[in-house]
Amino acid sequence: MTHHWRVLRDSGVIFQEPSGRENLLTLRRDDLDARYPGLLDAVLAGARLDDGS
């Protein structure tokens, strides 16, 4: 998983913050929305349809 987190962090998708022995991962939604407007909303809407919600 370390490789995957590094790729996501280096590409600007997530922010990683050390917290004790763990790392907190946060989606950089504002940055993603600025670069790809509407992308996350479309992905989340599609996920809701797949779940039947």
C-alpha contacts under 8 A as a table, 3 or more apart, distances in Angstrom:
res1	aa1	res2	aa2	distance
1	M	4	H	5.15
1	M	5	W	6.24
2	T	5	W	5.25
2	T	6	R	6.16
3	H	6	R	5.12
3	H	7	V	6.24
4	H	7	V	5.17
4	H	8	L	6.27
5	W	8	L	5.15
5	W	9	R	5.97
6	R	9	R	5.02
6	R	10	D	5.89
7	V	10	D	5.20
7	V	11	S	6.05
8	L	11	S	5.21
8	L	12	G	6.30
8	L	13	V	5.22
8	L	14	I	5.84
9	R	12	G	5.23
9	R	13	V	5.88
9	R	14	I	5.02
9	R	15	F	6.05
9	R	16	Q	6.99
10	D	13	V	7.74
12	G	15	F	7.34
12	G	28	R	7.10
12	G	31	D	7.80
13	V	27	L	6.13
13	V	28	R	5.59
13	V	29	R	7.82
13	V	32	L	6.93
14	I	25	L	6.37
14	I	26	T	5.39
14	I	27	L	4.48
14	I	28	R	5.18
15	F	25	L	5.74
15	F	26	T	5.08
15	F	27	L	6.32
15	F	28	R	6.28
16	Q	23	N	6.24
16	Q	24	L	5.69
16	Q	25	L	4.73
16	Q	26	T	6.48
17	E	23	N	5.43
17	E	24	L	5.11
17	E	25	L	6.56
18	P	21	R	7.44
18	P	22	E	6.12
18	P	23	N	4.38
18	P	24	L	6.22
19	S	22	E	5.28
19	S	23	N	5.39
19	S	24	L	6.46
20	G	23	N	7.61
28	R	31	D	5.54
28	R	32	L	6.25
29	R	32	L	5.03
29	R	33	D	5.92
30	D	33	D	5.16
30	D	34	A	6.12
31	D	34	A	5.15
31	D	35	R	6.30
32	L	35	R	5.16
32	L	36	Y	5.67
32	L	37	P	7.40
32	L	40	L	7.89
33	D	36	Y	5.10
33	D	37	P	4.60
33	D	38	G	6.55
33	D	39	L	7.15
33	D	40	L	7.31
34	A	37	P	5.85
36	Y	39	L	5.71
37	P	40	L	7.89
38	G	41	D	5.27
38	G	42	A	6.14
39	L	42	A	5.23
39	L	43	V	6.27
40	L	43	V	5.03
40	L	44	L	6.03
41	D	44	L	5.17
41	D	45	A	6.01
42	A	45	A	5.10
42	A	46	G	6.16
43	V	46	G	5.16
43	V	47	A	6.23
44	L	47	A	4.97
44	L	48	R	6.22
45	A	48	R	5.12
45	A	49	L	6.38
46	G	49	L	5.11
46	G	50	D	6.32
47	A	50	D	5.06
47	A	51	D	6.30
48	R	51	D	5.08
48	R	52	G	6.15
48	R	53	S	5.23
49	L	52	G	5.02
49	L	53	S	6.07
50	D	53	S	7.78
